[in-house]
């Protein structure tokens, strides 16, 4: 997993090969396309396009043919869309790798966008949106990012709005894909047990014909905030779902490893500070987590939880107290060691599978364009000091950066705005 190789084809497409002794192998194709590359008129198109890529290709025009072939290979496969990327992958026994590379390349390179299938898939995507809306634990995160970034791509939902999905045309899909799905925007990652020379030649053969076009840059995200902000969405429910967070920095910032350790100390496991206090001592939540989301030109740190309505205010105050404690006090050496060991242990365990290994290198390549080995990431985590944690806490845990999103049986936000501040 340490001895990866990166090659760039003449058309600008990036190929990352990651050998690993295992019984499986994964092919992952990533592209710089996501909701932050959209306009308001086509918000949700990146995700809709991802769905449609499986609905027929030049070589496999019958809907369902791709899934049938991958199932027959005993493969696991899927696709995903984020704010700044879209990915397509398949994982199978290592002897099936050439077949899955060819199949994934076909769905990526040769979709036909059958009009009938486009109309059918609108219903599928709309039901996915409905599912998110009926899942407050998931939806509250979308509300939170909208609170942070407002009416700009970073504040829009990845899945888009139903009324937009109903209006997207075949021509919109083709136009967007022709601009974003180009060789310099694309990275192909293969991880697992395979013959590197043979697989590279296969990737080169399949993807070498992609057109080289200039990249279309993402619109820059703007950030404006001078006081705490709150948004409340009314929903009759048995518990309140909340995200409480602060603005941070982008993925290129060297402090991201400090923020990772800070997040683990606060809410990275059952022995974390927030888990012990909010769940263990207060009995107020089943889940409570903390972590960061860092992207190309913006980022945030947040705490999320599902909370007993009656204990909501006390939980918000408790979370704020724990954030402030990190800014006021140095974390002890034993707690620092435990947190680092927890992060590193989970990180190493995750990389034991070829799909996670492909994702580790692929996401670095498609977002940052710079690849670190696992050992280098571990060294950066181990190098975080208690002073680093306190320093970053003092920088980001400030009243003018606080934000709170809530879904629950509330119609007014004044009460929460009043208590959303460090004292």
N, C-alpha and C positions, 0 to 999 in steps of 0.2 A: 504493500500500500504506500510505501515511501518512494519507490522508484518509478514515478510516473514519467511519461514522455508527452510533450506537447509539440505538435507540428501544425504549420499553417499552409493550406493549399494555395495555389496560385490565385484562386478567386477570392481569397481572404477568409475562407471557412477555417475554423479552428478544430483540431482533432486532439483529444486528450486520451491517452491509453494508460490504464492503471492495472498492472498485473497483480493478481492475488490468488494464492493457492486455495481453491474451493471447488465445489461440485457444480457451481452455477456461474453465470455471467450475465451482465446487464448492458443493454444499449440504451443510451439516453440522448435525445436531441433537444437542445435548448435554444430559444430564440429571444432576442431583445424585443419583446412585444407583450404588452399588458395594459391594464386600465390607465396607467399614467401616460401612455402614448396615444390615447384616444382624444377625440373632441366630444363635446357635450352631446352632439347630434348622434354619435355612434357609441356612446358609453355602454359597455357590455359586449361590444363586438368581438374583442379579443377572446373572451370566454366562449361566446357563441361559435366563433371560428374553430376553437379547440374541439368542441363537440362534433362539428361537421367534418373534420378531417378524417373521422372514422367511418363516414357514411358512403364511401365509394371512391375509387381512384381510377386512373386510366387503365391500370393493369388488373384491378379488381373492382370493376364497376358495380357489382351487385352489393347492395347494402347488407352488411352482416358478414361479408366474406372475410374481412380482416380479423374480426373477432373469432370466426370459426377456425381460421388457420392458426391463430395464436393459441386458442384453446387446444387444438389438436397437437400442438407442440408441448403442451403442459406448462405453458408460460403464464406468468403474472404480468399484467400490463395495465397501463392507465395513462392519463394526461392530467395536467394541472395548469391553472392560470393564476398569476400573481399581479402585483402592481407593475412590475417592470420585467417580467419574463413569462414565457409559456414553455412547458416541457412535455415531451412525449417519450414514453419508455416501455421497455419490455425486458423481462428477466426469465431465463429458462436454464435447463441443464447446459453445461458448457459446450457439449457437442451440437447443440441446437443454435449456437450463437450466430453463425452465418445466416440462418433463416430469419432470425428475429431482427438482425441488422437490416436485411433486405426489406422485410415487411414494414419496419418503422420508417425506413427511408422512403418507401413508396407512399405511405400515408402522408408523410411530410412534404414530399416533392410533387406529388401528382394527384391532388384532390380534384374531383370533377364538379362538385357543388350542384348536384341534381336539385332542381327547383322543388320537386315534390318532397324530397328529403329535408330541404331547408324548412319548408312549412311544417313538416312533422316535428322537426327538432325544436321549433319555436315553443311548442307545447311542453317539451321536456325541460327546456331551460326555464320557462315560466314556472313550472312545478318545482324546480330546484330553488328558484327565488322564493316561492311560497313556503317551501320547507325552511329556508333560512328565517323568514319572517315569523314562522311558528316556533322558532328555536331561539328564545331570548338570550341564552348563554352564548350563542354565536352572533346574533344580530347586534348585541350591545357593543361589540368591537367595531362594527361598521358605523354605528352612531358616534362612537368615540372619535374615529378618524375624521368623520364629517365635522364634528365639533372643532377639531384641531385645524383642519385645512379648508373648510368651507367649500364654496363653489369653484373648485379647481380640480384637476385630475386626481391629485392625492386625496381629495375628500370625497370622491365618488366611489360607489360600490363596484367591486370587481365584476359581479354578475350583471350590473346595470339595472335599469328599470323596465318593468314589463311593457310599458307603452312604447319604449324605444325598441325592444326586441321584436315587437309586432311590426315595426316599420322598417327594420333593416332589410335592404334589398341584396340580391345576389351580386349586383354590381358593386355595392359597398364592400362586401366581403372580398371580392377579387381585387378591388383597388387597394384596400388596406393591406392585404397579403402581399401584393406586388411591391409595396413600399417597405414593408417590415421583414418579410420572410426572404431575405437576401443573404448571400454567402457571408459577408463581413459581420452580419448580425447573428450568425448561427455557430453553435458549438456542438460537436458530436463527441460524446464521452463513452468509452467502453471500459468496463471494469470486470475483473474476474479472472478466470483461468482460460487463456487463449494464446494462439500463436500471433505474436504482435505484428510480424511482417505481413502475414496473410490477411489479418483483419484490417490493417492500415491500407493495404492495396484494395480491399473490398470497399472500405469507406471512400477512398479516393475515386474509385470507379463509379460508385453510386452518387456521390455528392460533388464530384469535380466539375460537372456540367452546370452547376448553379451559376446564375449571373452575378457578376461583381457590380454592385451598385453602391453609391455613396450612402452612408448612414444618415437617417433623418433624426436629429437630436430630440430628446424629450424636452417639453416645455418646463422651464425652471419652476420649482415649487416656492411659493412665497410664504413667509410666516410673520404673523402679526399678533401680538398679545401683550396687554399691559396690566391685566388683572385676572383673577381666577374666573373660570368659565364653567357653566353647568348646563346640561341638557337633560330633559326628562321626557321619556316616552311612556304614555299611559298604557298599561296592559293589566287586566285582571289576572293575577298569578298567585301562586303559593309561596313564592320567594322573590326577592328583588335581585336582579343581576346588575352588577356595577363594574365599571372600569374607571379607576382613578389613576391619573398619570401626569407626566410632565414632558415638555419638549426636551429633546436631547441633541443629537448631532448625526452626521451621516455615517455611512458604512466605512468610509476611508479614514475616520478618526482613530488615532492610536489608542484612545481611551476606551474603545469598545470592549476590550478584555477586562478592564476594570469594572465596567458596567455589567458585564456578564457575571463576575464574582459577586458584585453587589446584589444583583437579582437573585442569585442562588442563596445568599445569606438571608434575604428577605422572604423569598417564597419558592425556593427550588426543591423542596422535598418535605417529608413529614416531620423533619427535625428543624425546619427553617423557623425563623422568628414569627412570621405572620401565621403560619400553620399552627404553631404551638399556642399562640395567643388567641387568635380568632376562633379556631376550631377547638383546640384542646382546653383552653381556659374559659372562653366565653360561650362555647357551644353554639356559635352563631352561624356557622357555615359548614357545608360539606366540602366544597372546593374553594381554595384560595391560592392564587399563583402570582408570580411576579417575573417580569422579563422585559426585554427590549426588542424593538423592531427598527432596524437601521437600514436606510435605503440610499439611493444615489446622492440626493441632495437634502435629505431631511431624515428625522428619526425621533423616536419617543421611547420613554420608559413607562411601564404601566403595571398596576396591580388589578387583578380581576377576581371576582368572587360572586357566589350565589348566597344571599344572606336572608335570615329571618327578618321579616318586615319590622317587627317590634324592636329589633336590635340594630337596625340600619345606622342610625345616627351614632351609636356607640362604636360600631365597627369602623365607620369613616374616621372618627376621632382616633381610634386605636391605630389605624393604618398611618394617619398623619403623624402620630407620636413615634411610631417605629421609623418612619422616614427621617424625622427630625433627630432621632437618637443616633442614626448613622452619620448625620452631619455634625453632631455635637461630640460623639465619643469614638475613640478608636476601637475597632473590632479586635478582640483578643486573639492571641496566636493559635489557640486550639480551635476556635471557631473558623478562623481563616483556613487552617489546614483541612478541616472537615469539608468546608465548602469547595476548596480546590480539588480535593480528592473525589468529591461527589461529581463535579463537572468532568474531570478527566476520566473517571471510571465510566460514566455514562457515554462519553464521547468515544472511548475506545471500544466499548461493547457495541455501539451503533455501527462502527466501521467494519464489524466482522462480516456483514452481508454486502454483496456486490452492488445492490441497488443503493444502499446508504453511502457506500464508498463513491459510486458514480455521482451521487447528489452532492457529496462533500466537495469534490473537485469541480463539478459542473457549475454549481451555484457561485463558487468563487470566480470562475472564469466569466460567466455571463454577467455578473454584477460588477465585480471589481477589476477583472482582467489580469489579476495577479494570483498565482497559485502558491499557497503555503503547504508544506507537508504537515501531517498530523503532529509530528514531533515538534515542529516550529510553533504550532498553535499551542501545544501543551506548555512549551517553554514560556510563551507570553502569558499564559494564565498563571503559571507558577511564579512569575516575576511580579505579580500584583502585590502591593504592600498594604497594610492597614491605613497608612497615610494616603495612599492613592484612593482607597475607597472613601475615606472621609472627605478628601478633596473633591471628588466627583459629586458626592452627595451635597456638598455645600454649593456647588455650581448649578445643579439642576433642580434641587428641592427648594424652590423659592415660590413665594405666593404668586408672583406675576407669571409663573409657568404652569400653575396647577389647572387641571381639567378633570371634570367628573361627568360621566355618562351613566344614566340609570334607566332601567326598564322595570316598571312595577306599577302598583295602583296609586300613582301620584299624578296630579295635574298642575302642580305649582313647583317651581324650582327655588323659590326664595329661601326656604328653610335650609336647603343644602348649600346654597350660595353663602349663607351666613356662617356656616361652620367649616367651609372649605378654605381654610387658611392655617398656616403655622402660627402658633402662639409662643 
